[in-house]
Amino acid sequence: RFTFLSERNIYAIGSLVFCIAAFFSAGFHHFDEHFQILEFAAYKMGLVPVSNLPWEYEFKMRSGIQPIMVFSICKFSKVLGLYNPFYISTFFRLLSATVSFAATVFCLNTFIKEIKTQQAKNLALLLSFFLWFGIYNAVRFSSENWSAIFFLTSLCVGYAPTTLKRNLLLAGLLSGFSFLFRFQAGFLIAGLGAWLLFIKKESIINLLAFACGFTFAFCIGALADKWFY
């Protein structure tokens, strides 16, 4: 039994833990998180010569969606007179923590009713917010983390029992952004599409709404790539 750790308290403490992890994290987990996002944005700002960029730039292999996010915040912070690379990296870790926490809460609210016992529900809550490597990854402004966030949210929206076209349109849009952040998410999205078609048996109209949402996000990504490259 959990007396002090009620569901509301777990959410509150969990949000605090996410913020602390975002604030005190330093550096990057993998080189891609720095050299293919922050460094790309620095190039567009004229701070880094193109000769210093990794080979992925020449082959146009990376999405421009995250560099454009960093570039926009850097420009805005300069207008406010607050530009500092360390502030920028901290801001994006806090932003990552916020959207990760929101996606986790949304996922729990969507699926926790499938868990039958209160003890198992409490365990799911604790593991969702206090598993150390989950928190560590949740605050990273990496393509893997953001792709996972958007796909998880898309999955939750698509899982909803209602069959409104706007739900599938939103699910497609979120899946599209998941693909933009990490192209390998296409395999996950294909699985979700197959589930919608064969298991949930969505109507053709709803499946077309899903495809339209995905296509709209894809077009945004194409514009971002055009700007970047």
N, C-alpha and C positions, 0 to 999 in steps of 0.2 A: 504493500500500500504506500501511496505517496500523499502525504498530507500537505507539507509545505510546498512541494513541487506539483501544484495544480497545473492544469493546462495553461491558464493565463500566466502563471508565474514562469513556466518553462518558456513561453514565448518572450516574455519580458527579459529574462536572464539570457536567453539565446540571442536576442537582438543586441544586447550589451556585449556578449562574447564576440559576435561577428564584428562589431565596431572596434573592439579592442584589438582583435586580430588584424583588421585592416590598417589600423593606425600604427601598430608596432611591427608589421611585416616590412621587410626591406629587400631591395634587389628584385630578382626575378627567379622563377622556378626553372624555366628553360630559356635558352637564348632567343627563341622566337618571340617571346613575350616582350623583349626589349628591342632587338635588332630589326624585327619585321613589323613592329607597330610604332613604338616611340621613335625609333631611328628613321622610319619612313616619314613620320610626321615632321621630324626635325629637318629632313631633306626638303619637304615642301615649304618649310619656313625659311629656307636658305641657310640653315645652320650646319648642314652636313653636305659635302660634295657627293655627287652621284657615284664617284669612284669608290667611296667607302661603303656603299650599300651591298648587301649579300647578293648572291647570284640569282635569287628568286625574283629580284626586281627586273633584271634583264629579260627573264623569261615570262614576266607578268603572271606569276603563279599565285600571288597572294591577293586576297580581296582588299579593296581600298576602304572598306566600311569602317574599320577601327582606326586606321590612320586619319581619316577625315574627322572622326569624333575627337581625336586628340588635337588635331590641327585647329578645329573650331574652338575648343576650350582654351587652347593656348592664345589664340587671337583675342578671344573675349577677355581673358585674364590680363592681356596686355592693355586693352582699352581701359580696364579698371585700375591699372597700375599694380597688379598683384602677381605678375608673371614670375614664377620660380619653378624650375623643373621638379624640385622635390615636392612642392605643393601640388603640382599637376599629377605626379605619380600617386601621391596620397589621395587626392580627389578621386582618381579612377579606382583605387582599391576600395575606398568607401562606397563609391557607386556600385562596384561589383558586389560588395557585401550586401548592399541594400536590395539589389535586384535578386541576388541569390536567396536572401532571407525571404523575400516576398514570394518567389517561386516555390520555395520549400513549404511555406505556409499554405499556399494555394494547392500544392500537391497533397499535403496532409488533409486539408479540408475536403478534397475530392475523393481520396481513396481510404481515409481512415475508417469510414463506415464499413469497409470490407473486413476490417479486423474485428474478430468476435469478442475477445476478452478485454477487460479494462487493463489488465496487467500487460498484455501485448501492445495495447495502444500507448500506454505510458512508456514502454520500452522503445516503441517507434518514435515517439516524441523526443526522448532523450538522445537516441542515436542520430536523429535528424539535425539536432542543434549542438551536440557536444562531442561528436566523434572528431578527434583532433585533425585527421587528414582531410575530412570533409570541410571543416572550417578553413584549413590552410588553403585548399583549392578554391573554396567559395569566394575568397577575397582577391583572387588573381584576375587581372585584366587581360586574360589570355583568350585566344580564339576558342580553345577547347571548353573553357568554363562558360563563356557567353553563348556558344552554340548549344551546350547542354541546357543552359537556363531557358533559352527560347524553345528548344525542342520539348523539354519537360512541360512548359506552359502550354504549348500546342497540344501535347498529348492529353493534358487535363481538360482543355477546352473541347477537344474532339471526343473525349470519353463521356462528356455530359449526356444524360439520357435524352434531353431535348434535341430535336432534329431541325432547328432553325437554320436557315441558310446563312444568317449573319454569324452564327457560331462556327460553321465550317469555313466561312470566308476568313474569320479571324484566325482559326487554326491553320489555315493555309498560309496566311500572312506571317504568322509566327514561325512556321516551318521554313518559309522562305528565308527569313532572317537567320534562322539556325543554319541553313545551308550557306548563307553568305559569310557567316563568321567562321565556319569550318566546312569545306566542301564534302568531306567524308561523311557528314551528317546525312547525305543523300541516301545512304543505306538505311538509316533509321527512319527517314521520311517515307521511303518506299515500303518499309514494314508497316508504318502507320496507315499509309494509303491502302495497303492490302487488307489490314484489319477493318478499316472503314467500309471497304467494298464487300469482303467475304464474311466477316463476323458480325459487324454492326449492321451491315446491309443498308447503307445509306442510299438514298435515291440518286439518280443521275444528276438531278439539279443540284443537290447538295455537294456531290463530288465535283461538279463543275465549279461551284462556289469555292471549294477548297483549292482547286487548280488555279482559279482566278486570283485568289489571295497570294498563292505562291508566286504566280507570274508577276504580280505587282511588285512584290518584294524583290524578285529577280531583276526587274527593270531598274529599281532604285540602286541595286548593287552594280548594274551595268553602268549607270551614270556615275557612281562613285569611282569605279575603275577607270572610266573615261577621263574624269577629272584628275585622278592620281597619276595615271600612266601617260 
